[in-house]
Amino acid sequence: MQEIEPVHHTTVGPHRDDLDFKLMGNSLKKFASQGQQKSYLLALKLAQFEFIKEKKHTKPLLLLDDIYDKLDETRFKKLIELVSGDEFGQVFITDTHPGRIQELFEQNNSEHIIYEVNNGIIHKHG
């Protein structure tokens, strides 16, 4: 009898959708820079947050994965200022450079906790 290897990912579902967002009739994929695309998706994510907050009367958890990668420092600082306000609850931001994000949070005087994961071990900073 032949063994079947388990599949560790799905091949269908909403994560496989290829959405084409347009701005003034132009496809963002074709005409926007990576930073502009990331800013657009960030605006969409923040709009989803507001929609859920309004409909459910609760502050959903906000996950921003590797957001610094495509934003310049000024936009990232503005984002930190925004999500540090009382309108937001818990916000998880992932980044590959813990020192960089620590410095940006300290510059903004934002309440934060930084966790670093190395080889499956979690270290709390600060």
N, CA and C atoms as a LAMMPS dump frame, in Angstrom:
ITEM: TIMESTEP
0
ITEM: NUMBER OF ATOMS
378
ITEM: BOX BOUNDS ff ff ff
-5.0000000000000000e+02 5.0000000000000000e+02
-5.0000000000000000e+02 5.0000000000000000e+02
-5.0000000000000000e+02 5.0000000000000000e+02
ITEM: ATOMS id mol type element x y z
1 1 1 N 0.837 -1.168 0
2 1 2 C 0 0 0
3 1 3 C 0.893 1.245 0
4 2 1 N 0.553 2.205 -0.816
5 2 2 C 1.348 3.413 -0.956
6 2 3 C 0.951 4.442 0.103
7 3 1 N 1.959 5.046 0.76
8 3 2 C 1.689 6.079 1.758
9 3 3 C 1.399 7.396 1.061
10 4 1 N 0.473 8.142 1.616
11 4 2 C 0.135 9.462 1.09
12 4 3 C 0.672 10.493 2.062
13 5 1 N 1.481 11.407 1.534
14 5 2 C 2.024 12.469 2.383
15 5 3 C 0.93 13.47 2.712
16 6 1 N 0.885 13.931 3.973
17 6 2 C -0.146 14.912 4.336
18 6 3 C 0.118 16.255 3.658
19 7 1 N -0.953 16.936 3.34
20 7 2 C -0.863 18.27 2.759
21 7 3 C -0.916 19.28 3.892
22 8 1 N -0.001 20.23 3.896
23 8 2 C 0.078 21.205 4.989
24 8 3 C -0.41 22.585 4.581
25 9 1 N -1.129 22.658 3.493
26 9 2 C -1.717 23.921 3.074
27 9 3 C -2.976 23.641 2.264
28 10 1 N -3.809 24.647 2.155
29 10 2 C -5.023 24.472 1.366
30 10 3 C -4.82 25.116 0.002
31 11 1 N -5.54 24.607 -0.958
32 11 2 C -5.407 25.132 -2.325
33 11 3 C -6.615 25.955 -2.733
34 12 1 N -7.607 26.052 -1.857
35 12 2 C -8.785 26.863 -2.135
36 12 3 C -9.12 27.684 -0.904
37 13 1 N -9.847 28.758 -1.106
38 13 2 C -10.271 29.594 0.009
39 13 3 C -10.019 31.056 -0.271
40 14 1 N -10.5 31.928 0.625
41 14 2 C -10.37 33.364 0.387
42 14 3 C -8.928 33.854 0.347
43 15 1 N -8.021 33.142 1.02
44 15 2 C -6.616 33.562 1.008
45 15 3 C -5.986 33.337 -0.365
46 16 1 N -6.633 32.558 -1.214
47 16 2 C -6.108 32.298 -2.558
48 16 3 C -6.733 33.234 -3.598
49 17 1 N -7.693 34.061 -3.175
50 17 2 C -8.331 34.988 -4.107
51 17 3 C -7.318 36.01 -4.6
52 18 1 N -7.511 36.441 -5.811
53 18 2 C -6.647 37.464 -6.401
54 18 3 C -7.517 38.675 -6.696
55 19 1 N -7.608 39.574 -5.729
56 19 2 C -8.453 40.75 -5.867
57 19 3 C -7.725 41.83 -6.659
58 20 1 N -8.472 42.534 -7.47
59 20 2 C -7.9 43.626 -8.256
60 20 3 C -8.547 44.926 -7.802
61 21 1 N -7.839 45.696 -6.984
62 21 2 C -8.343 46.975 -6.51
63 21 3 C -8.003 48.043 -7.535
64 22 1 N -8.949 48.953 -7.735
65 22 2 C -8.754 50.009 -8.725
66 22 3 C -8.916 51.362 -8.06
67 23 1 N -8.122 52.286 -8.517
68 23 2 C -8.186 53.666 -8.065
69 23 3 C -8.289 54.527 -9.31
70 24 1 N -9.401 55.24 -9.432
71 24 2 C -9.663 56.059 -10.62
72 24 3 C -9.554 55.22 -11.902
73 25 1 N -10.061 53.988 -11.836
74 25 2 C -10.088 53.108 -12.992
75 25 3 C -8.8 52.369 -13.281
76 26 1 N -7.742 52.648 -12.526
77 26 2 C -6.446 51.999 -12.758
78 26 3 C -6.187 50.919 -11.716
79 27 1 N -5.698 49.775 -12.173
80 27 2 C -5.364 48.673 -11.286
81 27 3 C -4.183 49.063 -10.401
82 28 1 N -4.35 48.893 -9.094
83 28 2 C -3.251 49.211 -8.182
84 28 3 C -2.051 48.306 -8.41
85 29 1 N -2.293 47.044 -8.79
86 29 2 C -1.191 46.113 -9.038
87 29 3 C -0.279 46.611 -10.151
88 30 1 N -0.884 47.216 -11.16
89 30 2 C -0.105 47.625 -12.334
90 30 3 C 0.461 49.034 -12.226
91 31 1 N -0.245 49.94 -11.536
92 31 2 C 0.138 51.343 -11.585
93 31 3 C 0.636 51.926 -10.264
94 32 1 N 0.442 51.227 -9.16
95 32 2 C 0.863 51.774 -7.866
96 32 3 C 2.202 51.165 -7.446
97 33 1 N 2.998 51.95 -6.747
98 33 2 C 4.253 51.436 -6.202
99 33 3 C 3.926 50.469 -5.064
100 34 1 N 4.944 49.723 -4.607
101 34 2 C 4.72 48.803 -3.482
102 34 3 C 4.273 49.555 -2.241
103 35 1 N 4.86 50.721 -2.006
104 35 2 C 4.464 51.532 -0.851
105 35 3 C 3.03 52.011 -0.964
106 36 1 N 2.621 52.403 -2.16
107 36 2 C 1.242 52.836 -2.371
108 36 3 C 0.275 51.669 -2.201
109 37 1 N 0.657 50.495 -2.691
110 37 2 C -0.183 49.309 -2.528
111 37 3 C -0.331 48.965 -1.054
112 38 1 N 0.776 49.02 -0.325
113 38 2 C 0.751 48.703 1.107
114 38 3 C -0.105 49.733 1.858
115 39 1 N 0.005 51.011 1.499
116 39 2 C -0.8 52.048 2.137
117 39 3 C -2.287 51.821 1.868
118 40 1 N -2.615 51.431 0.647
119 40 2 C -4.005 51.16 0.286
120 40 3 C -4.548 49.982 1.094
121 41 1 N -3.772 48.905 1.171
122 41 2 C -4.215 47.733 1.928
123 41 3 C -4.322 48.041 3.418
124 42 1 N -3.432 48.889 3.915
125 42 2 C -3.5 49.307 5.312
126 42 3 C -4.785 50.097 5.562
127 43 1 N -5.133 50.99 4.637
128 43 2 C -6.376 51.754 4.762
129 43 3 C -7.584 50.816 4.739
130 44 1 N -7.533 49.799 3.883
131 44 2 C -8.606 48.81 3.817
132 44 3 C -8.715 48.047 5.136
133 45 1 N -7.581 47.652 5.693
134 45 2 C -7.575 46.919 6.972
135 45 3 C -8.131 47.799 8.098
136 46 1 N -7.777 49.061 8.122
137 46 2 C -8.291 49.968 9.152
138 46 3 C -9.793 50.198 8.974
139 47 1 N -10.266 50.225 7.719
140 47 2 C -11.703 50.35 7.461
141 47 3 C -12.441 49.099 7.943
142 48 1 N -11.85 47.923 7.729
143 48 2 C -12.444 46.684 8.231
144 48 3 C -12.527 46.711 9.751
145 49 1 N -11.467 47.203 10.393
146 49 2 C -11.448 47.328 11.854
147 49 3 C -12.632 48.184 12.311
148 50 1 N -12.808 49.35 11.687
149 50 2 C -13.894 50.262 12.062
150 50 3 C -15.265 49.632 11.828
151 51 1 N -15.409 48.908 10.729
152 51 2 C -16.675 48.25 10.409
153 51 3 C -17.025 47.219 11.481
154 52 1 N -16.064 46.372 11.828
155 52 2 C -16.31 45.344 12.847
156 52 3 C -16.586 45.989 14.198
157 53 1 N -15.815 47.019 14.536
158 53 2 C -16.003 47.714 15.813
159 53 3 C -17.421 48.285 15.906
160 54 1 N -17.892 48.86 14.83
161 54 2 C -19.231 49.455 14.818
162 54 3 C -20.325 48.385 14.882
163 55 1 N -20.167 47.317 14.115
164 55 2 C -21.205 46.276 14.051
165 55 3 C -21.258 45.419 15.304
166 56 1 N -20.1 45.122 15.892
167 56 2 C -20.036 44.227 17.053
168 56 3 C -19.939 44.959 18.383
169 57 1 N -19.776 46.282 18.336
170 57 2 C -19.652 47.103 19.544
171 57 3 C -18.512 46.644 20.433
172 58 1 N -17.42 46.258 19.796
173 58 2 C -16.211 45.844 20.507
174 58 3 C -15.005 46.179 19.64
175 59 1 N -13.876 46.32 20.262
176 59 2 C -12.643 46.616 19.522
177 59 3 C -11.972 45.304 19.135
178 60 1 N -11.954 44.98 17.851
179 60 2 C -11.297 43.731 17.453
180 60 3 C -9.786 43.839 17.588
181 61 1 N -9.15 42.705 17.69
182 61 2 C -7.692 42.655 17.698
183 61 3 C -7.198 43.045 16.308
184 62 1 N -6.179 43.867 16.226
185 62 2 C -5.638 44.309 14.947
186 62 3 C -4.251 43.709 14.775
187 63 1 N -4.058 42.955 13.697
188 63 2 C -2.771 42.353 13.393
189 63 3 C -2.184 43.027 12.164
190 64 1 N -1.012 43.622 12.321
191 64 2 C -0.299 44.271 11.22
192 64 3 C 1.013 43.521 11.021
193 65 1 N 1.044 42.693 10
194 65 2 C 2.165 41.794 9.773
195 65 3 C 3.221 42.443 8.895
196 66 1 N 4.424 42.615 9.444
197 66 2 C 5.577 43.143 8.718
198 66 3 C 5.245 44.44 7.996
199 67 1 N 4.541 45.312 8.693
200 67 2 C 4.026 46.547 8.102
201 67 3 C 5.139 47.539 7.759
202 68 1 N 6.216 47.525 8.524
203 68 2 C 7.306 48.487 8.294
204 68 3 C 8.016 48.228 6.971
205 69 1 N 7.884 47.016 6.479
206 69 2 C 8.585 46.6 5.265
207 69 3 C 8.33 47.524 4.08
208 70 1 N 7.1 48.009 3.926
209 70 2 C 6.771 48.789 2.741
210 70 3 C 6.41 50.243 3.043
211 71 1 N 6.43 50.629 4.313
212 71 2 C 6.121 52.016 4.673
213 71 3 C 7.402 52.748 5.018
214 72 1 N 7.441 54.028 4.678
215 72 2 C 8.59 54.814 5.111
216 72 3 C 8.409 55.153 6.592
217 73 1 N 9.46 55.658 7.201
218 73 2 C 9.443 55.894 8.648
219 73 3 C 8.355 56.887 9.058
220 74 1 N 8.131 57.917 8.249
221 74 2 C 7.109 58.917 8.573
222 74 3 C 5.722 58.285 8.607
223 75 1 N 5.397 57.479 7.6
224 75 2 C 4.086 56.823 7.578
225 75 3 C 3.96 55.815 8.711
226 76 1 N 5.056 55.124 9.006
227 76 2 C 5.008 54.159 10.1
228 76 3 C 4.757 54.877 11.43
229 77 1 N 5.419 56.004 11.651
230 77 2 C 5.213 56.768 12.884
231 77 3 C 3.761 57.236 12.998
232 78 1 N 3.186 57.688 11.887
233 78 2 C 1.787 58.129 11.886
234 78 3 C 0.857 56.958 12.217
235 79 1 N 1.179 55.787 11.688
236 79 2 C 0.388 54.607 11.975
237 79 3 C 0.452 54.269 13.468
238 80 1 N 1.648 54.34 14.047
239 80 2 C 1.817 54.051 15.478
240 80 3 C 1.01 55.053 16.301
241 81 1 N 1.062 56.322 15.932
242 81 2 C 0.267 57.336 16.627
243 81 3 C -1.218 56.997 16.564
244 82 1 N -1.672 56.591 15.392
245 82 2 C -3.083 56.275 15.189
246 82 3 C -3.519 55.085 16.039
247 83 1 N -2.799 53.975 15.963
248 83 2 C -3.227 52.76 16.67
249 83 3 C -2.921 52.814 18.165
250 84 1 N -2.169 53.812 18.609
251 84 2 C -1.894 53.982 20.038
252 84 3 C -3.032 54.709 20.743
253 85 1 N -3.961 55.231 19.977
254 85 2 C -5.073 55.974 20.56
255 85 3 C -6.095 55.067 21.225
256 86 1 N -7.031 55.682 21.922
257 86 2 C -8.054 54.944 22.659
258 86 3 C -9.047 54.215 21.755
259 87 1 N -9.092 54.563 20.463
260 87 2 C -10.04 53.929 19.553
261 87 3 C -9.691 52.462 19.295
262 88 1 N -8.443 52.114 19.551
263 88 2 C -7.971 50.763 19.283
264 88 3 C -7.772 50.01 20.587
265 89 1 N -7.922 48.69 20.512
266 89 2 C -7.642 47.825 21.649
267 89 3 C -6.247 47.26 21.487
268 90 1 N -6.156 45.94 21.491
269 90 2 C -4.856 45.296 21.316
270 90 3 C -4.44 45.334 19.849
271 91 1 N -3.197 45.679 19.645
272 91 2 C -2.631 45.728 18.3
273 91 3 C -1.352 44.905 18.316
274 92 1 N -1.252 43.955 17.404
275 92 2 C -0.05 43.15 17.255
276 92 3 C 0.64 43.571 15.97
277 93 1 N 1.905 43.958 16.092
278 93 2 C 2.695 44.355 14.935
279 93 3 C 3.911 43.445 14.875
280 94 1 N 4.093 42.772 13.745
281 94 2 C 5.277 41.934 13.592
282 94 3 C 6.332 42.711 12.833
283 95 1 N 7.593 42.444 13.161
284 95 2 C 8.704 43.1 12.489
285 95 3 C 9.933 42.204 12.651
286 96 1 N 10.819 42.267 11.705
287 96 2 C 12.024 41.441 11.759
288 96 3 C 13.17 42.135 12.481
289 97 1 N 12.986 43.393 12.889
290 97 2 C 14.027 44.164 13.569
291 97 3 C 13.488 44.714 14.888
292 98 1 N 13.63 43.964 15.995
293 98 2 C 13.054 44.416 17.27
294 98 3 C 13.624 45.74 17.756
295 99 1 N 14.877 46.02 17.491
296 99 2 C 15.463 47.29 17.923
297 99 3 C 14.828 48.476 17.237
298 100 1 N 14.558 48.337 15.958
299 100 2 C 13.946 49.422 15.177
300 100 3 C 12.551 49.737 15.697
301 101 1 N 11.762 48.722 15.901
302 101 2 C 10.389 48.966 16.344
303 101 3 C 10.363 49.478 17.782
304 102 1 N 11.278 48.997 18.615
305 102 2 C 11.392 49.49 19.992
306 102 3 C 11.67 50.991 19.985
307 103 1 N 12.612 51.409 19.159
308 103 2 C 12.969 52.829 19.074
309 103 3 C 11.789 53.675 18.608
310 104 1 N 11.061 53.196 17.613
311 104 2 C 9.917 53.954 17.102
312 104 3 C 8.806 54.083 18.14
313 105 1 N 8.569 53.025 18.909
314 105 2 C 7.565 53.112 19.965
315 105 3 C 8.012 54.077 21.058
316 106 1 N 9.28 54.032 21.409
317 106 2 C 9.784 54.927 22.459
318 106 3 C 9.737 56.382 22.008
319 107 1 N 10.055 56.663 20.756
320 107 2 C 9.98 58.029 20.232
321 107 3 C 8.56 58.572 20.322
322 108 1 N 7.593 57.697 20.162
323 108 2 C 6.19 58.094 20.172
324 108 3 C 5.575 58.034 21.568
325 109 1 N 6.351 57.585 22.553
326 109 2 C 5.855 57.403 23.916
327 109 3 C 4.6 56.537 23.956
328 110 1 N 4.568 55.504 23.132
329 110 2 C 3.418 54.603 23.065
330 110 3 C 3.601 53.442 24.031
331 111 1 N 2.515 53.107 24.726
332 111 2 C 2.553 51.94 25.59
333 111 3 C 2.728 50.704 24.714
334 112 1 N 3.673 49.862 25.063
335 112 2 C 3.954 48.695 24.23
336 112 3 C 4.709 47.628 25.007
337 113 1 N 4.632 46.431 24.502
338 113 2 C 5.448 45.318 24.979
339 113 3 C 6.016 44.654 23.739
340 114 1 N 7.295 44.351 23.757
341 114 2 C 7.927 43.708 22.613
342 114 3 C 8.349 42.297 23.006
343 115 1 N 7.947 41.36 22.174
344 115 2 C 8.34 39.966 22.324
345 115 3 C 9.185 39.594 21.117
346 116 1 N 10.245 38.872 21.377
347 116 2 C 11.107 38.386 20.298
348 116 3 C 11.084 36.857 20.322
349 117 1 N 10.897 36.267 19.155
350 117 2 C 10.856 34.812 19.045
351 117 3 C 12.109 34.362 18.301
352 118 1 N 12.927 33.54 18.963
353 118 2 C 14.131 32.967 18.362
354 118 3 C 14.096 31.461 18.573
355 119 1 N 14.136 30.73 17.481
356 119 2 C 14.147 29.266 17.542
357 119 3 C 13.043 28.709 18.434
358 120 1 N 11.856 29.317 18.331
359 120 2 C 10.703 28.845 19.086
360 120 3 C 10.666 29.291 20.54
361 121 1 N 11.629 30.085 20.962
362 121 2 C 11.671 30.579 22.348
363 121 3 C 11.277 32.04 22.358
364 122 1 N 10.336 32.391 23.236
365 122 2 C 9.815 33.756 23.323
366 122 3 C 10.552 34.52 24.424
367 123 1 N 11.072 35.697 24.076
368 123 2 C 11.748 36.579 25.025
369 123 3 C 10.97 37.877 25.111
370 124 1 N 10.658 38.304 26.31
371 124 2 C 9.972 39.583 26.523
372 124 3 C 11.025 40.659 26.744
373 125 1 N 10.903 41.766 26.002
374 125 2 C 11.821 42.906 26.157
375 125 3 C 11.134 44.012 26.93
376 126 1 N 11.924 44.743 27.681
377 126 2 C 11.394 45.913 28.381
378 126 3 C 10.808 45.582 29.648
